[in-house]
Amino acid sequence: MLWVLWLGLNQPLLDQHHFRQSQTAITVYWILQGGPWLAYETPVLGHPWAIPFEFPLYQLTVAAVAKMGIPLNAAGRLVSVAFLFATLWPLAMLTRDLKLGRTTFLATAILFLCAPIHVYWARTFMIETTALFFAALWLAAIVRLLVRHDWRWFAVALAAGTAACLSKSTTFPAFGFVGGVAAAALLARAWWRGAPLLRLIPLAAMVLAATLVPLGLGLWWVAYSDRIKEANLIGRGLTSASLAGWNWGNWQQRTSAQLWLATVRLRALPDILGFVVLPGLAVLGACLTSWRRLGYTAMAAIAFLLPFLLFTNLHIVHNYYQVANAIFLVAAIGIAIGAVAEGPTRPIAVVLVAVLATAQLAFFHRAFAPHVVQDFSNDKMLRIAQLARDATRPDEAILVINSDWAATIPYHAERRGLVLPHWTRQPIVSALLADPQKAFGPHPLAGVIVCGEVSAAYGAMQEPLQRLVDGLVPRQSFADCRYLAVPGRT
């Protein structure tokens, strides 16, 4: 893991899902330039620049690390990896409090750290491992509160749950499900064993509060961020209501081969278990020797599958979304290996961990490692961004065409921008063409970047946009990408 991090520590953000990586990174960049923290700038859709999504907990942490003199790309990756390793703490708490044994923890920890999906995505500029850590800490704190009746863990659960819901709302539901089932089971067992209701009711109330308060604050943040987005004409298409269908998917997708075969079986499972998907799943059979372990494994398996059913389209489109629920699958296998380790079959457990971890790393080497060591020095988006940066001042802005609304070019150019999405409504594009400077507020529009001819995806606005491009002054180019200066600039 650390070697993989080192290999690509300062690599440009051009590998898998650079769209999302650069979107997160450009937020941090402008925070470091003195931008606001809550209504933070993600300057890719024009002025006003704020279109907040998640609460910027990860972004502010990265900004603090970068303030110490660490290059921004490296700071983002270091923070992400640190949160992945930190997740071992709540994992250890859970295995200890549930009395699953040290072998279960070690097996789970090894498979967790060797999972290709974690090795790769933890070294990217992403919020995934931050949300994962806080969600896992919330679950561990809930269990510890119920097992030890130590009210201090209520405060930990409240803080961790809030951080998880604010960092990335789609990560929490699976952990919330496990926490709810675990709380019900632990409270029922305590009552069955004679614990007085006057002692159990406050515990149940604390669990409920530690769940509902974070969810409430998460909903408040969604409402707040939606209000900020409404101020941006294009950003209005990115509110929670506008994206509901995109986030949740539809019932046809939930029963489709695209989800269960292409996404779960052929992509997610290998990304987690590597080359031994079926043998890895077969290990789960070891839990049949223990009702207790079987119950834990079943709960973990449901929690692994639940996000696919809740946020179906997101999981189909984004292979990094499984960073969060992969922990449940490796935990289920770790619990099964712990069962194998109970008794004379302990050496078999060691062999199983070694074989599974080797298969995981081998798959990472084939499927993910090429992205880590890829040479992006002649990538056309990087080169044209560098050319635009050299041709403009820091207070100026750029218009990018044919790049959806990815922050990739503005981030590497270190400039604010309008990356015109294909789905922009025609009246907005018409207004932009009539007076381009209006979309950039007080920041002068310095130039336009376009790769190739203007895409037909702009529909009726393709020809007017192409006329805009044709009327500008060519200044720099790389491959089929051109930087064009607006009239009046030298």
N, C-alpha and C positions, 0 to 999 in steps of 0.2 A: 504493500500500500504506500509506504513512505517513498520507496524507490520510484513508483509510478508518479507520485506527486512531484518528486524532484525532476523527473525527466521532462515534464511539461509545465513546470512552475510558472515560467514567464511567457508561455506560448500565447499568441493572440487568441481572442475568443472567436474562433472560426471553425471549431470542431462541431460535434453533434449538437443540434438545437442551439446554434449560435444566436438565433432569433431571441430565445428566452435568456440566454446568458448575457448577451449584450444589453438587453432591456433592464436586467438587474444591475449590471455594471454601470450603465450610463446614469442611473439614479444615484449611485454612490459617488460617481465623478462630480456631479453637480452639487451634491451635498458638500463635498470637499471644497467646492468653489464658493461656498457660503450660501447655498440654496436652503429653502425651508426644510424642516425635518418631517412634519406630518403631511402637509400638502406638498409633498416632495415633487420635484421636477423629473419627468421622464420625457425629455424634449424631442419627441418624434412625430407629434401630430399637430405641430404649430402652437401658436400663442393663444391662450395661456398654457404654459408647459406642463402643468400638473394633471396627471391621469392616474392617481394612485390605485394600486390593487391591494397587495398584502401590506399589513403594518410593517414599517421598515426596521424591524428588530435586527435581522441579519445585515441589512444594508448599513445601519448605524454601527454595528459591531465591526464590520469590514472597514468602515471609514475611520474608526478609532485605531484599528491596526495599521491602516495606511498612513495615518498621521505620525506614526513612529518611524516613518521613512521607508517602509516596505512598498515596493511597486504595487500598484492597484490590482493587477491581474493576480499576482502572487498572494496578496492579502486576501482576496476573495476565495482563492483555493485553500489557503491555510485555515481560514475560519471554517470552511465547509468540512474539511477533513477533521478538524478539532472536534466539531460537533458529532461526527460519526464515532470517533473514539470515545467521546464522553457518554455516548449511549450505552456503552458497556456498564456504566455505573448502575442505571436503573435495571438493566438486565440482571446484574449480580444481585441487586436487592430483591427482585422478583423470585429468582430461583432459591434464594435463601429463605425468604418469608413463606414461600409455598412448599418448602422442604423437598425440593427436587434434586438436591445433591450437587456437589461440586463438578462432577463429570458432566451433568446436564448443562451447567453454565459454560464450562470449557468447550464442550462440543458446539453449543449454540454460538458462543463468541467467535470461535474459529470459522465456522461456516458463515457467520454474519460478516466478518471482515474479509473473507475470501470470495464472497458472492460477486460475480463479475459486475452486476449492476451497482454494487456499492463501491467497488474498487474504481470504477470509471466515474460515476456521477459525483462521488464525494470530492473528486479533484477538479470539479468544474465550478463556475461562478454561479451557484444556484442556492436557493433557499431550502432545498429538500431536507438536508440533514439537520438543519436548525429546527424545523417543525417536527421532525422525527424524534430528536432528543427530548424536546419539551413534552411531546405527547407520551413518550415512554416514561419520562419522569413523573408525569401526572398519574399514569397507571400504577407505577411502583409506589408512589406516595399514598394513593388510595388503598392499596393492599396493605401497606405498612400501618396505616391508620387503623384499619380494621383488625389486623393481626395483633398489634401491640397496644392498641388503644392509647396511642400517644398523640395528643391533640396538636402537637407542633407540626405533624405531618399534614394536618389540614391546611395550614398556611402554605406549605410547600406545594400541595396539590392545587390550591387556588391560584398561586402564582404561575406554576408550570402549565396548568390548563389554560390560563389566560394567554400566556405566551404562545402556546400551541395553536389556539384558535385564531389569534391575531397574525401569527407568522404564516400560516397556510390553512385555511378553513377546511379544505378537503382531506387533510391528513387526520384530523381528530375523530371523525365518526367511528372508524374501526376500533380505535382505542377506547372510545366511549362505550361501544358495545361490550368489549371485553371487561371494562371496568364495571359496567352495570351488572353483568352476569356474575362476575367475581364478588361484587358487593352483596348481591342477593344471596349467593351461596354461603359466603362467610358469615353474614348476619343470621341466616337460617340455621347454620351449624351451631353458632354460639347460643341461639335461643333453644335449640334442641338439647344442648348440653347444660341448660339451666341458667344461662345468663339472664339477669333481670331486664325487663323491658325498659325500665327507667335508665338503664345504662346503654341499651342498644338504640333507643330512639334518637338520642343526641348524635350517635355515630352515623345513623342513617341520614339525619338532617345535614350533617357536615358533608357527607358524600354527595347528597343532592345539591347542596350549595356550591361545592367545589366543581360540580358539573354545569349547573345552570348559569352561574355567574360568568364563567368563561364564555359559554355559548352566547349569553346576552351581550357581553362586551364585543364578541365577534360580530354579532348582528349590528351593533352600534357602529362598528368600524365600516361594515359594508355600506350602511346608510350614509355615513359621513363621506366615504370615498366616492359614492355615487353622486353626491351633491357637488363634489369637486369636479368630477368628470363632466357634469352637465354644463359647466362653464366653457368647455371646449366643444366646438361644433362637431368635430369628428369623434371626440371622446364620448359623446352621448351614445354612440353605438357600442360602447364597451361597459355600460352599466350592468349590474347584476341581472336586471330584468331583461335587458337586450341579449345577454349571453346565456340565459337560462337553458334554452334548447341546446346550445353548444356544450354547456357544462354537464347537463344531466343525460343527454342523449334521448333515445326513444325506445319504446318497448320492442320494436322490431330488431334493433341492435342487440338488446339484452338476450334475445333467443337466437342470434345469428351465428353462423360459422365464423364470421369475421371477428366476433368477440372470443368465442370459446376455442376455436381452432387456431386462427391466425394470430390473435393477440395473446391468449392465455397459454395455449399448448405450445405453439411454435415460436413465440417470442419471449413472453414473460418467464416461463419456467426455465428455459435454457439460460436466460439472462441471470437467473438466480442460482440454479443448480449446475449449470455448465453442461458437460457432455453426458451426465448420468441422471437424466430426469426420471426415467422409469425406475431404475434401481434406487434412486434417492427417495422417491415416493414409496417404494416397497418397504423401505426401512420403517415407515410408520406402523407397519404391522406388528412391530415389537411391542407396541403399547397395548396390544390385546391381552397381555399377561397381567395388566394392572388397570382396574377400573378408574382409579384416580388419574393415572397418566393418560388413559384413554379420553377421559373427560377434558383434561387440559388440551390435549392434541386436537380434539374435535372443535373446541372453542377457538383455538388458534387457526385451524383450517377455515372455519367460517369467517373469521376476521380477515383472513387473506383474501377470500373471495368477495366479501361484502363491498369493497370499493369498486370492483368491476361492475357490480349491479347498481350502485348508487351514481357513480360518475362515469357512466359507460363510455360516452364519446371521448372524454378526456383521456381515459386509459387506452382507447383504441388509437388515438392520434399521437399521444406522447409516451414514449417508452421510458421516460424518467419518472413517471408518476408511481411506478411500482417500487421506487426506493423506499417508500413508507410501508407498504403492506408486505414487502418481502420479508421483513423481520418476523412476521407471524409464521411463514412457511419454514424458515430456518429454525425458529423456536420449536415448532412441532417436531421437526426431525431431531433437534437436539434433545427434546424430551424423550423421544423414542430411543435414541442412543443411550440416554441415561438409564432406560429400562434394561437395555442389553448389558450395561456395566454392572448391574446388580447381580452379583454371584460369580460363578466360575467363567462366565462368558465375557468377562471384562476385557481381555485382550482383543476380542472381536470388535468391541466398541472403538478401541484405538485404531484398528485397521479401517473400520468404516469411516471415521473422521479423516484419516489420511487419504483414503481413496476419493471421498467426496470433495475434499478441499483441493486435491490435485486436479480433479476433473474441472472444478470451478476455475482454477487459475489457468488451466490449459485453454479453456473456452475463452477466457478474457484475452489471452495472448492472441488467439485467432480473430476474435470478433471486435475487440475494443482497442487493443494495443496500437494498431496502425494509426488510429486517430490521435493517440497521445504523442507519438513521435513524428507525425506528419509535418513536412516542411511547408509552411504557409507563406513563406517570404514573397512568393510571386502570385499569391491569391489576388484576383482582380479587385475584390471588394477592399482588401487591405491596401493595395497599391493606390487605388483611386481615392480612398479616404485620406491616405497620406498626402497625395497630391493636392486634395482640396484643403487640407489643414495648412499646407505650405502657402496656398494661394489666398488664404483668408485671415482675418483677424479674429481673436478670441470672442469679441463681442458681436461678430456677424453670424449669420445663419445660412443654411443650405436647404435646397429643395431636392429630394431624391425621388425619382420615378422608376417604376418597375421593380421595387423591392418590398412589396406589400407594405407593412408598417414596421419592418424590422429595424432595430436600433444599431445594427451591425456597422453600417457606414458612418452615421453620426458619432457613435462611440469612438471608433478608431480615428475619426477626424477631429475629435474633441471639440465638436461644434453642436449647437442647437440645430434642430432641423424639423422639417415637415417631410416625412416619408409617406407619400401619398398612397393610401390603401386602394386596392381595386374596388372595394365595396363603398367607397365614398359616394354619397348622394350627388347626383348631377348638379343641383343648384349650388352646392358648396364648391364643386370644381369650377363651375362657371364663374362664381364670385372670385375665386382664386385667380382665374385667368384675366378677369377684368382689372383686378388690382392685387397683384401678388404680394406686395408688401404688407397688406392688411393681415395676412395669416402669420406674420412674424413679429407683430407688436413693435417694441422699441429697438429690436435687433435687425439691422439692415440685411436684406436678402442679398448675399454676395454672388451666389451661383447655383447652378443646377447640375445634378449628377444623373446620368441615364446610361444604362447598359443595354446596348442593342437599340432596336426601334421601340417606340412606345407600344406596350402590350395591348393586344385586342381585349384583354380582360377589363380594360377601362370602358368598354362598350361605346356608347355614343360620344364619349369624351376623348376617345383615342385620337381622332384627327385634330381637334383643337389643341390637345397637349403636344402632339407632334409638331404642330405649327409653332407653338411656344418654343420648343427645343430647336427647331430649325432657324428661329429668329435670334438665337443667342450666339455669343462669340466663343468658338472653341478655344480652350486654353491648354488643357492637358488631357492625355488619354492613356489608357492601358488596356490591352486586349480590345474588347468591344465596349468598354466603359469610357465615358467622356465627362470631363468637368468643363462646364460652359459658364462663362462669366455673364452677368446681367449687363445691359447697356450702361455706359458711364463708368465702368470699372476698367482699370488697365491691367 
